[in-house]
């Protein structure tokens, strides 16, 4: 199906190539490449804040309130993808708030 490139012997690399090919066909290649480049790092803090609709000045309580609201709304009438984004955003901000003095 795919010709393996030199140095791409792992299944992860093969999955990345397959993901890239599928993304190219569906028109989301740029977003897929951005995700691949980002790797396991996950969301950035500004992305997480944007997803949850909070600012840098928001308290942790406000973050949790927005998370609970969005998570529950997506559980009822949204998608697993959106619910996952909301969850990852909360996890990212949780780590950021734990680092703050």
MOPAC internal coordinates of N, CA, C and O (Angstrom, degrees):
PM7 1SCF
backbone

  N    0.0000 0     0.00 0     0.00 0    0    0    0
  C    1.4483 1     0.00 0     0.00 0    1    0    0
  C    1.5265 1   110.05 1     0.00 0    2    1    0
  O    1.2310 1   119.93 1   121.57 1    3    2    1
  N    1.3274 1   117.73 1   -58.43 1    3    2    1
  C    1.4526 1   121.92 1   177.82 1    5    3    2
  C    1.5129 1   108.65 1  -114.08 1    6    5    3
  O    1.2310 1   120.71 1   -41.64 1    7    6    5
  N    1.2846 1   116.25 1   138.36 1    7    6    5
  C    1.4595 1   120.04 1   173.28 1    9    7    6
  C    1.5211 1   107.12 1   -81.13 1   10    9    7
  O    1.2310 1   120.46 1   -57.13 1   11   10    9
  N    1.3188 1   116.73 1   122.87 1   11   10    9
  C    1.4628 1   120.73 1  -178.91 1   13   11   10
  C    1.5242 1   109.53 1   -71.65 1   14   13   11
  O    1.2310 1   120.82 1   -46.67 1   15   14   13
  N    1.3003 1   116.05 1   133.33 1   15   14   13
  C    1.4492 1   121.98 1   177.05 1   17   15   14
  C    1.5110 1   109.79 1   -82.93 1   18   17   15
  O    1.2310 1   120.42 1   -28.65 1   19   18   17
  N    1.3159 1   116.81 1   151.35 1   19   18   17
  C    1.4568 1   120.67 1   177.79 1   21   19   18
  C    1.5271 1   108.83 1   -58.26 1   22   21   19
  O    1.2310 1   120.50 1   -51.40 1   23   22   21
  N    1.3259 1   116.65 1   128.60 1   23   22   21
  C    1.4539 1   120.88 1  -179.65 1   25   23   22
  C    1.5169 1   113.58 1    89.76 1   26   25   23
  O    1.2310 1   119.98 1   179.33 1   27   26   25
  N    1.3343 1   117.64 1    -0.67 1   27   26   25
  C    1.4728 1   121.22 1  -179.66 1   29   27   26
  C    1.5239 1   109.07 1  -113.23 1   30   29   27
  O    1.2310 1   120.49 1  -121.11 1   31   30   29
  N    1.2988 1   116.66 1    58.89 1   31   30   29
  C    1.4559 1   120.63 1  -175.45 1   33   31   30
  C    1.5157 1   113.66 1   -90.93 1   34   33   31
  O    1.2310 1   118.92 1   165.11 1   35   34   33
  N    1.3088 1   119.66 1   -14.89 1   35   34   33
  C    1.4578 1   120.08 1  -176.10 1   37   35   34
  C    1.5133 1   110.96 1   -84.28 1   38   37   35
  O    1.2310 1   120.89 1   -22.27 1   39   38   37
  N    1.3203 1   115.90 1   157.73 1   39   38   37
  C    1.4553 1   119.89 1   179.24 1   41   39   38
  C    1.5260 1   110.84 1   -64.83 1   42   41   39
  O    1.2310 1   120.50 1   148.85 1   43   42   41
  N    1.3361 1   116.65 1   -31.15 1   43   42   41
  C    1.4627 1   120.48 1   177.74 1   45   43   42
  C    1.5162 1   110.15 1   -60.98 1   46   45   43
  O    1.2310 1   120.82 1   135.60 1   47   46   45
  N    1.3364 1   116.03 1   -44.40 1   47   46   45
  C    1.4586 1   120.12 1   178.56 1   49   47   46
  C    1.5211 1   110.23 1   -64.42 1   50   49   47
  O    1.2310 1   120.34 1   139.14 1   51   50   49
  N    1.3236 1   116.96 1   -40.86 1   51   50   49
  C    1.4597 1   120.83 1   178.76 1   53   51   50
  C    1.5198 1   110.02 1   -63.66 1   54   53   51
  O    1.2310 1   120.36 1   137.28 1   55   54   53
  N    1.3348 1   116.92 1   -42.72 1   55   54   53
  C    1.4557 1   120.57 1   177.70 1   57   55   54
  C    1.5193 1   110.90 1   -62.38 1   58   57   55
  O    1.2310 1   120.46 1   141.64 1   59   58   57
  N    1.3284 1   116.73 1   -38.36 1   59   58   57
  C    1.4641 1   120.53 1   178.22 1   61   59   58
  C    1.5162 1   110.97 1   -63.75 1   62   61   59
  O    1.2310 1   120.47 1   138.39 1   63   62   61
  N    1.3271 1   116.71 1   -41.61 1   63   62   61
  C    1.4633 1   120.30 1   178.13 1   65   63   62
  C    1.5234 1   110.79 1   -64.64 1   66   65   63
  O    1.2310 1   120.54 1   138.58 1   67   66   65
  N    1.3386 1   116.57 1   -41.42 1   67   66   65
  C    1.4606 1   120.73 1   179.03 1   69   67   66
  C    1.5228 1   110.28 1   -64.74 1   70   69   67
  O    1.2310 1   120.73 1   137.04 1   71   70   69
  N    1.3405 1   116.22 1   -42.96 1   71   70   69
  C    1.4613 1   121.16 1   178.19 1   73   71   70
  C    1.5197 1   110.50 1   -59.64 1   74   73   71
  O    1.2310 1   120.81 1   135.53 1   75   74   73
  N    1.3118 1   116.06 1   -44.47 1   75   74   73
  C    1.4655 1   120.74 1  -179.81 1   77   75   74
  C    1.5183 1   110.58 1   -62.10 1   78   77   75
  O    1.2310 1   120.47 1   135.94 1   79   78   77
  N    1.3245 1   116.72 1   -44.06 1   79   78   77
  C    1.4585 1   120.88 1   179.96 1   81   79   78
  C    1.5256 1   110.75 1   -62.83 1   82   81   79
  O    1.2310 1   120.29 1   132.82 1   83   82   81
  N    1.3248 1   117.04 1   -47.18 1   83   82   81
  C    1.4603 1   120.75 1   179.21 1   85   83   82
  C    1.5279 1   111.35 1   -62.64 1   86   85   83
  O    1.2310 1   120.64 1   139.22 1   87   86   85
  N    1.3182 1   116.38 1   -40.78 1   87   86   85
  C    1.4637 1   120.62 1  -179.44 1   89   87   86
  C    1.5224 1   110.87 1   -65.25 1   90   89   87
  O    1.2310 1   120.45 1   141.52 1   91   90   89
  N    1.3158 1   116.75 1   -38.48 1   91   90   89
  C    1.4633 1   120.55 1   179.34 1   93   91   90
  C    1.5244 1   110.81 1   -61.39 1   94   93   91
  O    1.2310 1   121.15 1   141.39 1   95   94   93
  N    1.3188 1   115.41 1   -38.61 1   95   94   93
  C    1.4646 1   120.23 1  -179.14 1   97   95   94
  C    1.5211 1   112.02 1   -70.68 1   98   97   95
  O    1.2310 1   120.21 1   147.29 1   99   98   97
  N    1.3189 1   117.21 1   -32.71 1   99   98   97
  C    1.4591 1   119.36 1  -174.70 1  101   99   98
  C    1.5261 1   113.47 1   -96.57 1  102  101   99
  O    1.2310 1   119.56 1   179.52 1  103  102  101
  N    1.3229 1   118.44 1    -0.48 1  103  102  101
  C    1.4551 1   120.53 1   175.91 1  105  103  102
  C    1.5158 1   115.05 1    86.45 1  106  105  103
  O    1.2310 1   119.59 1  -167.68 1  107  106  105
  N    1.3114 1   118.40 1    12.32 1  107  106  105
  C    1.4602 1   120.58 1   178.78 1  109  107  106
  C    1.5284 1   110.90 1  -115.12 1  110  109  107
  O    1.2310 1   120.71 1  -153.43 1  111  110  109
  N    1.3206 1   116.24 1    26.57 1  111  110  109
  C    1.4602 1   120.95 1  -175.88 1  113  111  110
  C    1.5230 1   112.61 1   -59.32 1  114  113  111
  O    1.2310 1   120.03 1   139.59 1  115  114  113
  N    1.3044 1   117.55 1   -40.41 1  115  114  113
  C    1.4637 1   120.12 1  -178.26 1  117  115  114
  C    1.5303 1   110.75 1   -64.10 1  118  117  115
  O    1.2310 1   120.13 1   136.23 1  119  118  117
  N    1.3141 1   117.36 1   -43.77 1  119  118  117
  C    1.4663 1   120.60 1   178.71 1  121  119  118
  C    1.5227 1   110.84 1   -66.27 1  122  121  119
  O    1.2310 1   120.34 1   140.80 1  123  122  121
  N    1.3199 1   116.95 1   -39.20 1  123  122  121
  C    1.4680 1   120.44 1   178.94 1  125  123  122
  C    1.5232 1   110.52 1   -64.02 1  126  125  123
  O    1.2310 1   120.37 1   137.88 1  127  126  125
  N    1.3199 1   116.90 1   -42.12 1  127  126  125
  C    1.4705 1   119.61 1   178.95 1  129  127  126
  C    1.5194 1   110.38 1   -64.71 1  130  129  127
  O    1.2310 1   120.41 1   140.11 1  131  130  129
  N    1.3051 1   116.82 1   -39.89 1  131  130  129
  C    1.4646 1   120.36 1   178.18 1  133  131  130
  C    1.5266 1   109.54 1   -60.49 1  134  133  131
  O    1.2310 1   120.44 1   137.21 1  135  134  133
  N    1.3209 1   116.77 1   -42.79 1  135  134  133
  C    1.4600 1   120.93 1   179.22 1  137  135  134
  C    1.5205 1   111.54 1   -65.88 1  138  137  135
  O    1.2310 1   120.35 1   139.64 1  139  138  137
  N    1.3209 1   116.94 1   -40.36 1  139  138  137
  C    1.4581 1   119.96 1   178.95 1  141  139  138
  C    1.5224 1   111.54 1   -65.30 1  142  141  139
  O    1.2310 1   120.87 1   138.60 1  143  142  141
  N    1.3249 1   115.95 1   -41.40 1  143  142  141
  C    1.4666 1   119.78 1   178.81 1  145  143  142
  C    1.5226 1   110.44 1   -64.63 1  146  145  143
  O    1.2310 1   121.00 1   142.16 1  147  146  145
  N    1.3280 1   115.69 1   -37.84 1  147  146  145
  C    1.4575 1   120.67 1  -179.22 1  149  147  146
  C    1.5231 1   110.48 1   -69.35 1  150  149  147
  O    1.2310 1   120.53 1   148.10 1  151  150  149
  N    1.3459 1   116.59 1   -31.90 1  151  150  149
  C    1.4598 1   122.38 1   176.36 1  153  151  150
  C    1.5059 1   112.73 1    60.78 1  154  153  151
  O    1.2310 1   120.77 1    40.93 1  155  154  153
  N    1.3193 1   116.13 1  -139.07 1  155  154  153
  C    1.4574 1   120.70 1  -175.22 1  157  155  154
  C    1.5246 1   112.34 1   -80.48 1  158  157  155
  O    1.2310 1   120.47 1   176.19 1  159  158  157
  N    1.3009 1   116.70 1    -3.81 1  159  158  157
  C    1.4604 1   120.62 1  -178.28 1  161  159  158
  C    1.5176 1   111.33 1   -58.89 1  162  161  159
  O    1.2310 1   119.83 1   146.98 1  163  162  161
  N    1.3081 1   117.92 1   -33.02 1  163  162  161
  C    1.4591 1   120.98 1   177.89 1  165  163  162
  C    1.5166 1   112.65 1    83.48 1  166  165  163
  O    1.2310 1   121.45 1    25.05 1  167  166  165
  N    1.3110 1   114.83 1  -154.95 1  167  166  165
  C    1.4608 1   121.69 1  -178.27 1  169  167  166
  C    1.5215 1   111.58 1   -73.82 1  170  169  167
  O    1.2310 1   121.37 1   -28.87 1  171  170  169
  N    1.2953 1   114.99 1   151.13 1  171  170  169
  C    1.4611 1   119.64 1   169.60 1  173  171  170
  C    1.5194 1   107.97 1   -86.46 1  174  173  171
  O    1.2310 1   120.47 1   -17.24 1  175  174  173
  N    1.3078 1   116.72 1   162.76 1  175  174  173
  C    1.4588 1   120.06 1  -179.67 1  177  175  174
  C    1.5309 1   111.92 1   -60.87 1  178  177  175
  O    1.2310 1   119.27 1   135.26 1  179  178  177
  N    1.3466 1   118.99 1   -44.74 1  179  178  177
  C    1.4773 1   118.02 1   177.76 1  181  179  178
  C    1.5349 1   113.06 1   -61.44 1  182  181  179
  O    1.2310 1   120.23 1   142.81 1  183  182  181
  N    1.3487 1   117.17 1   -37.19 1  183  182  181
  C    1.4600 1   119.73 1   177.32 1  185  183  182
  C    1.5350 1   110.34 1   -64.07 1  186  185  183
  O    1.2310 1   120.85 1   136.70 1  187  186  185
  N    1.3242 1   115.98 1   -43.30 1  187  186  185
  C    1.4618 1   120.43 1   179.83 1  189  187  186
  C    1.5195 1   110.80 1   -62.24 1  190  189  187
  O    1.2310 1   120.42 1   137.74 1  191  190  189
  N    1.3191 1   116.81 1   -42.26 1  191  190  189
  C    1.4699 1   120.50 1   179.08 1  193  191  190
  C    1.5256 1   111.07 1   -63.77 1  194  193  191
  O    1.2310 1   121.15 1   140.78 1  195  194  193
  N    1.3225 1   115.41 1   -39.22 1  195  194  193
  C    1.4614 1   119.60 1   179.70 1  197  195  194
  C    1.5313 1   110.82 1   -65.74 1  198  197  195
  O    1.2310 1   120.18 1   137.51 1  199  198  197
  N    1.3132 1   117.26 1   -42.49 1  199  198  197
  C    1.4656 1   121.21 1  -179.95 1  201  199  198
  C    1.5250 1   110.81 1   -60.98 1  202  201  199
  O    1.2310 1   120.64 1   135.79 1  203  202  201
  N    1.3336 1   116.38 1   -44.21 1  203  202  201
  C    1.4637 1   120.01 1  -177.81 1  205  203  202
  C    1.5291 1   113.14 1   -85.35 1  206  205  203
  O    1.2310 1   120.15 1   167.76 1  207  206  205
  N    1.3268 1   117.31 1   -12.24 1  207  206  205
  C    1.4589 1   120.47 1   178.77 1  209  207  206
  C    1.5150 1   113.19 1    72.89 1  210  209  207
  O    1.2310 1   120.46 1  -140.60 1  211  210  209
  N    1.3324 1   116.73 1    39.40 1  211  210  209
  C    1.4644 1   121.43 1   178.74 1  213  211  210
  C    1.5309 1   109.00 1  -122.47 1  214  213  211
  O    1.2310 1   121.18 1   -16.42 1  215  214  213
  N    1.3215 1   115.35 1   163.58 1  215  214  213
  C    1.4606 1   120.59 1   179.46 1  217  215  214
  C    1.5272 1   109.74 1  -108.71 1  218  217  215
  O    1.2310 1   121.19 1    -3.57 1  219  218  217
  N    1.3148 1   115.32 1   176.43 1  219  218  217
  C    1.4628 1   120.43 1   177.12 1  221  219  218
  C    1.5272 1   111.44 1   -64.72 1  222  221  219
  O    1.2310 1   120.63 1   155.02 1  223  222  221
  N    1.3224 1   116.40 1   -24.98 1  223  222  221
  C    1.4607 1   120.93 1  -178.19 1  225  223  222
  C    1.5316 1   112.73 1   -87.12 1  226  225  223
  O    1.2310 1   120.48 1   173.92 1  227  226  225
  N    1.3401 1   116.70 1    -6.08 1  227  226  225
  C    1.4644 1   120.21 1  -179.29 1  229  227  226
  C    1.5250 1   110.11 1   -66.78 1  230  229  227
  O    1.2310 1   121.05 1   -38.11 1  231  230  229
  N    1.3188 1   115.60 1   141.89 1  231  230  229
  C    1.4636 1   120.17 1   177.12 1  233  231  230
  C    1.5299 1   109.03 1   -77.26 1  234  233  231
  O    1.2310 1   121.20 1   -14.85 1  235  234  233
  N    1.3352 1   115.31 1   165.15 1  235  234  233
  C    1.4581 1   119.67 1   177.71 1  237  235  234
  C    1.5298 1   110.02 1   -62.79 1  238  237  235
  O    1.2310 1   120.33 1   145.79 1  239  238  237
  N    1.3150 1   116.98 1   -34.21 1  239  238  237
  C    1.4631 1   121.15 1   177.09 1  241  239  238
  C    1.5199 1   111.97 1   -61.70 1  242  241  239
  O    1.2310 1   120.50 1   139.46 1  243  242  241
  N    1.3340 1   116.66 1   -40.54 1  243  242  241
  C    1.4658 1   120.82 1   177.78 1  245  243  242
  C    1.5267 1   110.80 1   -66.28 1  246  245  243
  O    1.2310 1   120.82 1   140.91 1  247  246  245
  N    1.3290 1   116.04 1   -39.09 1  247  246  245
  C    1.4696 1   120.42 1   178.00 1  249  247  246
  C    1.5305 1   109.33 1   -61.30 1  250  249  247
  O    1.2310 1   120.60 1   132.71 1  251  250  249
  N    1.3260 1   116.46 1   -47.29 1  251  250  249
  C    1.4651 1   120.29 1  -179.85 1  253  251  250
  C    1.5273 1   112.28 1   -62.88 1  254  253  251
  O    1.2310 1   120.66 1   141.44 1  255  254  253
  N    1.3263 1   116.35 1   -38.56 1  255  254  253
  C    1.4644 1   120.74 1   179.11 1  257  255  254
  C    1.5328 1   110.02 1   -62.19 1  258  257  255
  O    1.2310 1   120.51 1   133.60 1  259  258  257
  N    1.3466 1   116.63 1   -46.40 1  259  258  257
  C    1.4699 1   121.17 1   179.00 1  261  259  258
  C    1.5310 1   110.51 1   -64.43 1  262  261  259
  O    1.2310 1   121.03 1   137.86 1  263  262  261
  N    1.3408 1   115.64 1   -42.14 1  263  262  261
  C    1.4654 1   120.18 1   178.98 1  265  263  262
  C    1.5272 1   110.42 1   -59.55 1  266  265  263
  O    1.2310 1   120.35 1   128.82 1  267  266  265
  N    1.3273 1   116.93 1   -51.18 1  267  266  265
  C    1.4641 1   120.81 1  -178.61 1  269  267  266
  C    1.5201 1   111.42 1   -57.53 1  270  269  267
  O    1.2310 1   120.74 1   134.60 1  271  270  269
  N    1.3206 1   116.19 1   -45.40 1  271  270  269
  C    1.4632 1   121.83 1  -179.39 1  273  271  270
  C    1.5320 1   110.57 1   -60.91 1  274  273  271
  O    1.2310 1   120.40 1   127.88 1  275  274  273
  N    1.3360 1   116.85 1   -52.12 1  275  274  273
  C    1.4630 1   120.57 1  -177.27 1  277  275  274
  C    1.5230 1   112.11 1   -67.05 1  278  277  275
  O    1.2310 1   120.44 1   139.80 1  279  278  277
  N    1.3247 1   116.77 1   -40.20 1  279  278  277
  C    1.4596 1   120.45 1  -178.95 1  281  279  278
  C    1.5294 1   110.44 1   -63.05 1  282  281  279
  O    1.2310 1   120.42 1   134.35 1  283  282  281
  N    1.3243 1   116.81 1   -45.65 1  283  282  281
  C    1.4610 1   120.67 1  -179.86 1  285  283  282
  C    1.5230 1   111.80 1   -66.78 1  286  285  283
  O    1.2310 1   120.10 1   138.22 1  287  286  285
  N    1.3250 1   117.42 1   -41.78 1  287  286  285
  C    1.4649 1   120.06 1   178.84 1  289  287  286
  C    1.5207 1   111.09 1   -61.62 1  290  289  287
  O    1.2310 1   120.35 1   139.47 1  291  290  289
  N    1.3366 1   116.94 1   -40.53 1  291  290  289
  C    1.4633 1   119.72 1   179.66 1  293  291  290
  C    1.5231 1   111.62 1   -74.53 1  294  293  291
  O    1.2310 1   119.84 1   154.00 1  295  294  293
  N    1.3182 1   117.92 1   -26.00 1  295  294  293
  C    1.4675 1   120.63 1   176.56 1  297  295  294
  C    1.5299 1   110.33 1   -66.31 1  298  297  295
  O    1.2310 1   120.64 1   145.56 1  299  298  297
  N    1.3263 1   116.38 1   -34.44 1  299  298  297
  C    1.4642 1   121.38 1  -177.08 1  301  299  298
  C    1.5205 1   112.79 1   -84.70 1  302  301  299
  O    1.2310 1   120.37 1   134.17 1  303  302  301
  N    1.3178 1   116.89 1   -45.83 1  303  302  301
  C    1.4710 1   118.43 1  -172.00 1  305  303  302
  C    1.5243 1   114.01 1  -135.84 1  306  305  303
  O    1.2310 1   120.04 1  -166.82 1  307  306  305
  N    1.3060 1   117.53 1    13.18 1  307  306  305
  C    1.4541 1   120.07 1  -178.50 1  309  307  306
  C    1.5125 1   111.89 1  -108.04 1  310  309  307
  O    1.2310 1   121.50 1    27.29 1  311  310  309
  N    1.3071 1   114.74 1  -152.71 1  311  310  309
  C    1.4569 1   120.54 1  -179.44 1  313  311  310
  C    1.5184 1   109.89 1  -120.63 1  314  313  311
  O    1.2310 1   121.20 1   -20.37 1  315  314  313
  N    1.3149 1   115.30 1   159.63 1  315  314  313
  C    1.4564 1   120.64 1   176.15 1  317  315  314
  C    1.5277 1   110.00 1   -61.12 1  318  317  315
  O    1.2310 1   120.24 1   143.21 1  319  318  317
  N    1.3470 1   117.14 1   -36.79 1  319  318  317
  C    1.4599 1   121.53 1   179.68 1  321  319  318
  C    1.5319 1   110.72 1   -59.62 1  322  321  319
  O    1.2310 1   120.34 1   131.19 1  323  322  321
  N    1.3234 1   116.95 1   -48.81 1  323  322  321
  C    1.4655 1   120.08 1  -179.96 1  325  323  322
  C    1.5226 1   111.35 1   -65.67 1  326  325  323
  O    1.2310 1   120.88 1   139.81 1  327  326  325
  N    1.3192 1   115.92 1   -40.19 1  327  326  325
  C    1.4543 1   119.75 1   178.67 1  329  327  326
  C    1.5356 1   110.03 1   -62.58 1  330  329  327
  O    1.2310 1   120.37 1   141.89 1  331  330  329
  N    1.3284 1   116.90 1   -38.11 1  331  330  329
  C    1.4654 1   121.17 1   177.73 1  333  331  330
  C    1.5237 1   111.17 1   -65.51 1  334  333  331
  O    1.2310 1   120.45 1   139.28 1  335  334  333
  N    1.3268 1   116.74 1   -40.72 1  335  334  333
  C    1.4719 1   120.80 1   178.29 1  337  335  334
  C    1.5237 1   110.73 1   -61.80 1  338  337  335
  O    1.2310 1   120.76 1   137.79 1  339  338  337
  N    1.3137 1   116.15 1   -42.21 1  339  338  337
  C    1.4630 1   121.01 1   179.00 1  341  339  338
  C    1.5249 1   109.79 1   -63.55 1  342  341  339
  O    1.2310 1   120.46 1   136.49 1  343  342  341
  N    1.3266 1   116.73 1   -43.51 1  343  342  341
  C    1.4631 1   121.15 1   178.98 1  345  343  342
  C    1.5340 1   111.25 1   -62.74 1  346  345  343
  O    1.2310 1   120.21 1   134.58 1  347  346  345
  N    1.3295 1   117.21 1   -45.42 1  347  346  345
  C    1.4739 1   121.06 1   179.86 1  349  347  346
  C    1.5301 1   111.16 1   -64.69 1  350  349  347
  O    1.2310 1   120.55 1   144.23 1  351  350  349
  N    1.3192 1   116.56 1   -35.77 1  351  350  349
  C    1.4661 1   120.42 1   178.47 1  353  351  350
  C    1.5272 1   110.11 1   -64.16 1  354  353  351
  O    1.2310 1   120.78 1   136.23 1  355  354  353
  N    1.3243 1   116.12 1   -43.77 1  355  354  353
  C    1.4636 1   120.15 1   178.14 1  357  355  354
  C    1.5235 1   110.73 1   -62.50 1  358  357  355
  O    1.2310 1   120.00 1   136.15 1  359  358  357
  N    1.3233 1   117.61 1   -43.85 1  359  358  357
  C    1.4634 1   121.47 1   179.41 1  361  359  358
  C    1.5241 1   111.42 1   -61.34 1  362  361  359
  O    1.2310 1   120.55 1   138.36 1  363  362  361
  N    1.3232 1   116.56 1   -41.64 1  363  362  361
  C    1.4630 1   121.52 1   179.00 1  365  363  362
  C    1.5228 1   110.58 1   -62.36 1  366  365  363
  O    1.2310 1   120.66 1   132.39 1  367  366  365
  N    1.3278 1   116.34 1   -47.61 1  367  366  365
  C    1.4598 1   119.79 1  -178.40 1  369  367  366
  C    1.5257 1   111.89 1   -70.97 1  370  369  367
  O    1.2310 1   120.28 1   148.76 1  371  370  369
  N    1.3085 1   117.06 1   -31.24 1  371  370  369
  C    1.4665 1   120.60 1   176.45 1  373  371  370
  C    1.5403 1   109.52 1   -60.22 1  374  373  371
  O    1.2310 1   121.06 1   135.22 1  375  374  373
  N    1.3188 1   115.58 1   -44.78 1  375  374  373
  C    1.4659 1   119.62 1   177.99 1  377  375  374
  C    1.5283 1   111.02 1   -64.30 1  378  377  375
  O    1.2310 1   120.29 1   140.62 1  379  378  377
  N    1.3193 1   117.04 1   -39.38 1  379  378  377
  C    1.4718 1   120.92 1   179.70 1  381  379  378
  C    1.5352 1   110.85 1   -66.17 1  382  381  379
  O    1.2310 1   120.45 1   138.15 1  383  382  381
  N    1.3182 1   116.75 1   -41.85 1  383  382  381
  C    1.4780 1   119.86 1  -179.40 1  385  383  382
  C    1.5238 1   111.11 1   -69.66 1  386  385  383
  O    1.2310 1   119.77 1   148.29 1  387  386  385
  N    1.3171 1   118.05 1   -31.71 1  387  386  385
  C    1.4623 1   121.12 1   178.29 1  389  387  386
  C    1.5208 1   111.30 1   -67.87 1  390  389  387
  O    1.2310 1   120.28 1   150.59 1  391  390  389
  N    1.3297 1   117.08 1   -29.41 1  391  390  389
  C    1.4715 1   121.68 1   179.68 1  393  391  390
  C    1.5211 1   112.06 1   -76.98 1  394  393  391
  O    1.2310 1   120.40 1   156.16 1  395  394  393
  N    1.3256 1   116.85 1   -23.84 1  395  394  393
  C    1.4723 1   120.42 1  -178.03 1  397  395  394
  C    1.5120 1   110.00 1   -72.00 1  398  397  395
  O    1.2310 1   120.59 1   -37.43 1  399  398  397
  N    1.3698 1   116.48 1   142.57 1  399  398  397
  C    1.4618 1   120.51 1   179.42 1  401  399  398
  C    1.5128 1   113.51 1   -70.31 1  402  401  399
  O    1.2310 1   120.10 1   180.00 1  403  402  401

